[in-house]
Amino acid sequence: MPEVLIVGASFAGLTAARELCGRDVLIVDRSPIGAHQTSACALPLRLVRWLGAEESVLYAESRMRVEIGDAQWNVRLPEEFAVIDYAACCLAIAQQTNARFEQVRVVGRDRTTVLGSSGERLEAEWLIDASGWRRVLDSAGPTRGSQPSLVIGTEDHVPTAAAPHADGFAFYLGKHLLKSGYGWSFPAGDHVRAGVGSFIKEPLQAPMSRLRQQDELGPGREHHGGAIACIPRDPVADNVLFIGDAAGQALPVTLEGIRPAVYFGASAGRLVRHALVGGLTRPQAQARYAALHHQHLGGYERLNRVQRWYRWLPEFALKRLATKALGQPHADGRETSFRSTRYLDVLRAEHLAPLP
């Protein structure tokens, strides 16, 4: 029986396993490591370097363009963000662990036993759920995709030659695109990642078509989509630690998921490691992790409030909010600096204390 069983081999689970290097860790996932990308995979470049995955970077830039109707902001961010190759990044993190990996489709839990779809029964001293929005180790059963609190998104990878207007990170918040959500376009080396995300589960085929027409995008060579959990849920339940989307830790409004997944994954891994060597009791480690999660709930609630009301905000109100955050829009291409770094300063794994 391993010391730690981690369900989920994406950013949260792999980061936790990296912190547990040297311990007996088993990671299980329904897919091979690095398969099935579900996001645009954009994150701070400093975080990519902290993860030891710089070779996975496809594009890095500190410019951001925001468009709301006829208003445009050209923003210089205080740091570079990167678009990464999902598989390469996951494999780079996995290589920094000594964890074993088994391909198992986990369907639930019977008390302390993790159940696989083919009859597998797995146990460990510690259970960590990094399974994403499905939260498969919840005693109430896995979350269904029809859950109204989940945000949805879809994205195409369009070859660069078929995406003539790709220039830096672009966000489209105009109401002509989506009733409640936004579109994006991120260069990624030989292709552009263009997609739309909705906060209210409106159909995405029509908004995606409008984005294609707006940016004159050709056919995509790859398509993916999925759900995002950004309403925080219990981080500790029945002796299971939930990290990343399994704990609803994706950031609302921006839908940034990798940064919080890595932050809370690293925190959980460090605390479990300390408990395994006797530095903390199990209740102490669980309490510290829960306290770290709860420390950020105020910020999540503020962002979720904006996300809930987004569908009712007219474009002039969105422009007013953008002006407050980004400065005055400029039609002549002039740049402005990002006014508030508070959003960028939170949930940074590279700033974590040795033991959170």
C-alpha positions in Angstrom: 0.0 0.0 0.0 1.5 3.4 -1.0 1.8 6.2 1.4 0.0 8.6 -0.9 -2.5 8.0 -3.6 -3.1 11.0 -6.0 -6.1 10.8 -8.3 -5.4 13.0 -11.3 -2.2 13.5 -13.3 -2.6 17.1 -14.4 -1.0 20.2 -12.9 -2.4 20.0 -9.3 -1.7 16.2 -8.9 1.7 16.3 -10.5 2.8 19.4 -8.4 1.7 17.6 -5.2 3.7 14.5 -6.3 6.8 16.7 -7.0 6.7 18.0 -3.4 6.4 14.3 -2.2 9.5 13.2 -4.2 11.2 10.4 -2.2 8.0 9.1 -0.7 6.0 6.2 -1.9 3.4 7.9 -4.2 1.0 6.4 -6.7 -0.7 8.6 -9.2 -3.7 7.3 -11.1 -5.6 8.9 -14.0 -8.0 7.7 -16.7 -5.6 8.9 -19.4 -1.9 8.8 -19.9 0.1 11.7 -18.4 -0.1 14.7 -20.7 -3.2 13.6 -22.7 -6.4 15.5 -23.1 -5.6 19.2 -22.8 -8.7 21.1 -21.6 -7.4 24.7 -21.3 -5.5 27.4 -23.2 -2.5 26.6 -21.0 -1.4 30.2 -20.3 0.4 31.0 -17.0 3.2 33.3 -15.7 6.5 32.5 -17.2 8.1 32.6 -13.8 5.8 29.8 -12.7 6.8 27.7 -15.7 10.4 28.1 -14.7 9.6 27.2 -11.1 8.0 24.0 -12.3 11.2 23.1 -14.2 9.2 23.0 -17.5 10.7 25.9 -19.5 11.2 23.6 -22.5 7.4 23.4 -22.8 7.1 27.2 -23.6 5.6 27.8 -27.1 5.2 31.6 -26.7 5.9 34.3 -24.1 4.7 37.8 -24.0 4.0 40.7 -21.7 1.5 42.5 -23.9 -2.2 42.1 -23.6 -5.0 43.5 -25.7 -8.5 43.8 -24.4 -11.4 44.7 -26.7 -14.9 45.7 -25.6 -17.0 46.9 -28.5 -15.2 49.8 -30.1 -12.9 50.3 -27.1 -9.4 48.8 -27.0 -6.8 48.6 -24.3 -3.1 47.8 -25.1 -1.7 46.8 -21.8 1.9 46.1 -20.7 1.8 43.5 -18.0 4.4 43.6 -15.1 5.7 40.2 -16.1 5.7 37.8 -19.0 3.0 35.1 -19.5 3.6 32.0 -21.4 1.6 29.6 -23.5 2.8 26.0 -23.0 2.7 22.6 -24.6 0.4 20.8 -22.2 1.9 17.3 -22.7 5.5 18.5 -22.5 4.8 20.5 -19.3 3.1 17.6 -17.6 5.8 15.1 -18.5 8.5 17.6 -17.4 6.9 17.8 -13.9 6.3 14.0 -13.8 10.0 13.5 -14.4 10.8 15.4 -11.2 8.9 12.9 -9.1 9.6 9.3 -8.3 5.9 8.5 -8.2 4.5 5.4 -9.9 1.7 5.9 -12.5 -1.2 3.6 -13.3 -3.9 4.3 -15.8 -7.1 3.8 -13.9 -10.5 5.3 -14.4 -11.6 6.2 -10.8 -15.4 6.1 -10.4 -15.7 6.7 -6.6 -14.7 5.8 -3.1 -15.9 3.2 -0.6 -14.7 4.7 2.7 -10.9 4.5 2.5 -10.9 2.5 -0.7 -10.6 4.1 -4.1 -12.7 2.3 -6.8 -11.7 1.9 -10.4 -14.1 1.2 -13.3 -12.5 -2.2 -14.0 -12.8 -3.4 -10.4 -9.6 -1.9 -9.1 -9.6 -1.3 -5.3 -6.8 1.1 -4.2 -5.8 2.2 -0.7 -3.2 4.5 0.8 -2.4 6.3 4.0 -3.2 9.6 2.4 -5.7 10.3 -0.4 -5.4 13.5 -2.6 -8.2 14.2 -5.1 -6.8 16.2 -8.1 -9.4 14.8 -10.5 -10.7 18.2 -11.7 -14.3 19.4 -11.6 -15.6 15.8 -11.3 -14.3 15.6 -7.7 -14.5 11.8 -7.9 -13.5 11.0 -4.3 -16.3 13.1 -2.8 -18.4 10.8 -0.5 -21.5 12.3 -2.1 -20.4 11.0 -5.5 -18.7 12.6 -8.5 -19.9 16.0 -9.7 -22.0 15.9 -12.9 -21.3 18.1 -15.9 -24.8 19.5 -15.7 -24.0 21.2 -12.4 -25.0 24.9 -13.0 -22.1 26.3 -11.1 -19.6 25.0 -13.6 -18.2 27.3 -16.3 -17.7 25.9 -19.8 -15.3 26.7 -22.5 -14.2 25.5 -26.0 -11.0 26.2 -28.0 -9.6 25.6 -31.4 -5.9 25.3 -32.3 -5.6 27.2 -35.7 -2.4 27.0 -37.7 -0.6 30.4 -37.7 -1.0 30.8 -41.5 -4.8 30.6 -41.0 -4.8 33.2 -38.2 -3.7 36.5 -39.8 -4.5 38.7 -36.8 -2.7 36.9 -34.0 -0.6 39.5 -32.1 0.0 39.0 -28.3 -2.6 37.9 -25.8 -6.1 39.1 -26.9 -9.3 39.1 -24.9 -12.7 40.0 -26.4 -15.4 41.0 -23.8 -17.9 42.5 -26.1 -21.6 41.5 -25.8 -21.8 40.8 -29.5 -19.7 37.6 -28.9 -21.3 36.1 -25.7 -24.1 37.1 -23.4 -22.0 36.2 -20.3 -18.3 35.3 -21.0 -15.5 36.3 -23.3 -13.3 35.1 -26.1 -9.5 34.9 -26.4 -6.7 34.4 -28.9 -3.3 33.3 -27.8 -0.3 32.7 -30.1 1.3 29.3 -29.5 4.3 28.9 -31.8 3.0 27.3 -35.0 -0.7 27.8 -34.1 -3.1 30.1 -32.4 -5.4 29.1 -29.5 -8.7 30.8 -30.0 -11.7 30.0 -27.8 -14.7 31.2 -25.9 -15.9 30.6 -22.3 -19.3 31.2 -20.9 -20.3 31.7 -17.2 -23.9 30.6 -17.8 -23.6 27.5 -20.0 -24.9 29.2 -23.1 -24.4 27.3 -26.4 -20.8 27.9 -27.6 -21.1 27.0 -31.3 -22.5 30.4 -32.4 -20.0 32.5 -30.3 -17.1 30.4 -31.7 -18.3 31.0 -35.2 -18.5 34.8 -34.5 -14.9 34.7 -33.2 -13.8 32.9 -36.3 -15.4 35.5 -38.5 -14.0 38.4 -36.5 -10.4 37.2 -36.5 -10.7 35.6 -40.0 -9.6 32.2 -38.6 -9.2 29.3 -40.9 -10.0 25.7 -39.9 -8.5 24.4 -36.6 -6.3 21.3 -36.5 -7.4 20.4 -33.0 -10.4 21.1 -30.8 -11.0 20.7 -27.1 -13.3 21.9 -24.4 -14.4 21.3 -20.9 -15.8 22.5 -17.6 -14.1 24.7 -15.0 -14.9 24.8 -11.3 -14.3 28.2 -9.7 -16.7 28.1 -6.8 -14.7 26.9 -3.8 -15.7 23.7 -2.2 -14.6 21.8 1.0 -10.8 21.4 0.7 -10.8 18.6 3.2 -13.5 16.0 3.6 -13.5 12.4 5.1 -9.7 12.5 5.3 -9.3 13.4 1.6 -7.4 16.5 0.5 -9.0 18.2 -2.6 -6.8 20.3 -4.8 -7.3 22.4 -8.0 -10.6 22.2 -9.7 -11.7 19.4 -7.3 -11.8 22.1 -4.6 -13.2 24.7 -7.0 -9.9 26.7 -6.9 -9.9 28.0 -10.5 -10.0 31.7 -10.5 -13.5 33.2 -11.4 -13.9 35.7 -14.2 -10.5 35.1 -15.7 -10.9 31.3 -15.5 -7.2 30.9 -14.8 -6.7 27.4 -13.4 -3.1 26.4 -13.6 -1.7 29.0 -11.2 -4.1 28.0 -8.3 -3.8 24.3 -9.1 0.0 24.5 -8.7 -0.3 26.7 -5.6 -2.7 24.4 -3.7 -1.1 21.3 -5.1 2.3 22.3 -3.8 0.8 23.3 -0.4 -1.0 20.0 0.0 2.1 18.0 -1.0 4.4 19.8 1.4 2.0 19.4 4.3 1.5 15.7 3.6 5.2 15.2 3.3 5.7 16.9 6.7 3.1 14.7 8.3 4.7 11.6 6.9 8.0 12.4 8.6 6.3 13.2 11.9 6.5 16.9 11.8 2.7 17.3 11.9 -0.2 15.1 12.9 -2.8 14.3 10.3 -5.4 16.7 11.8 -2.7 19.5 11.9 -1.8 19.0 8.3 -5.4 18.9 7.2 -6.2 22.0 9.3 -3.3 24.0 7.8 -4.4 23.1 4.3 -8.0 24.1 5.0 -6.9 27.3 6.6 -4.8 28.2 3.5 -7.8 27.5 1.3 -10.1 29.6 3.5 -7.6 32.5 3.6 -8.4 33.2 -0.1 -12.2 32.8 0.1 -12.8 36.6 0.3 -11.0 37.1 -3.1 -12.9 34.2 -4.7 -16.3 35.7 -3.5 -15.5 39.1 -4.9 -14.6 37.6 -8.3 -17.6 35.3 -8.2 -19.9 38.2 -7.5 -18.6 39.9 -10.7 -19.0 36.6 -12.6 -22.6 36.2 -11.4 -23.6 39.7 -12.5 -21.6 39.7 -15.7 -24.5 38.7 -17.9 -26.5 41.7 -16.6 -23.7 44.3 -17.1 -24.1 46.4 -20.3 -21.1 47.2 -22.4 -20.7 50.7 -21.0 -20.4 49.2 -17.5 -17.8 46.7 -18.6 -15.9 49.6 -20.2 -16.0 51.5 -17.0 -14.7 48.6 -15.0 -11.9 48.0 -17.6 -10.9 51.7 -17.4 -10.7 51.4 -13.7 -8.4 48.4 -13.9 -6.5 49.2 -17.1 -6.6 53.0 -17.6 -8.1 54.9 -20.5 -8.5 53.0 -23.8 -6.4 54.2 -26.7 -7.4 53.8 -30.4 -4.0 54.7 -31.6 -2.2 51.7 -30.2 -0.6 53.4 -27.3 0.2 51.1 -24.3 -0.8 51.5 -20.7 0.6 49.7 -17.7 -1.4 47.2 -15.7 -2.7 49.3 -12.8 -3.3 46.6 -10.1 -0.8 43.9 -9.5 -2.8 42.4 -6.6 -4.5 39.9 -8.9 -1.1 38.7 -10.2 0.5 38.5 -6.8 -1.8 36.0 -5.2 -1.6 32.2 -5.4 2.0 32.2 -6.4 3.6 28.8 -5.6 7.1 30.3 -6.1 6.3 32.6 -3.1 5.1 29.8 -0.8 6.8 29.4 2.5 8.6 26.1 2.9 5.7 24.9 5.0 2.4 26.8 4.4 
